[in-house]
């Protein structure tokens, strides 16, 4: 029996970031804007309001896409 010699595609290395934004970030469309940008860049994760007024962001994807998203 012949073995399958087809090369497997590997996903590019994934990069993860966990950050908190503070200042005027709640009530200004920050989460909605972040969601749209993440979709366009192919970045996964979540954005949520914290009780202390900050916004928590966890995102994952190709390193250059995560860096672009955070900038």
C-alpha positions in Angstrom: 0.0 0.0 0.0 1.3 3.4 -1.0 1.6 6.2 1.6 0.0 9.5 0.9 3.0 11.7 0.0 1.0 14.9 -0.5 2.4 17.7 1.6 0.2 19.1 4.3 -0.4 22.8 4.4 0.6 24.4 7.6 -1.0 27.4 9.0 1.3 30.4 9.4 2.6 30.9 12.9 0.0 32.4 15.1 0.6 35.4 17.4 -1.6 36.3 20.4 -2.0 39.6 22.2 -3.9 40.5 25.4 -4.1 44.2 26.1 -6.2 46.7 28.0 -7.1 50.2 26.6 -8.0 53.0 29.0 -9.2 56.5 28.6 -12.2 57.4 26.6 -12.9 53.9 25.0 -16.3 53.0 26.3 -19.4 54.4 24.6 -17.5 55.7 21.5 -17.9 52.7 19.2 -14.6 51.2 20.1 -15.8 47.6 20.2 -17.8 47.9 17.0 -14.8 49.4 15.2 -12.4 46.8 16.5 -14.8 44.0 15.3 -14.9 45.4 11.8 -11.2 45.8 11.6 -10.6 42.3 12.9 -12.8 40.8 10.3 -11.0 42.7 7.5 -7.6 41.6 8.8 -8.6 38.0 9.6 -7.8 38.4 13.3 -9.8 36.3 15.8 -10.5 37.1 19.5 -12.7 39.3 21.6 -13.2 42.8 22.9 -15.2 43.6 26.0 -15.8 46.3 28.5 -14.3 45.9 32.0 -16.0 47.1 35.1 -13.1 49.6 35.8 -13.8 51.5 32.5 -11.1 49.9 30.4 -11.6 47.8 27.3 -10.0 44.3 27.2 -8.8 43.0 23.9 -7.5 39.5 23.2 -6.6 38.8 19.5 -4.9 36.1 17.6 -3.6 35.7 14.0 -0.6 36.2 11.8 1.9 38.4 13.7 1.8 41.2 11.1 -2.0 41.2 11.1 -2.2 41.3 14.9 0.3 44.2 15.0 -1.7 46.1 12.4 -4.9 45.5 14.3 -3.4 46.8 17.5 -2.0 49.9 15.9 
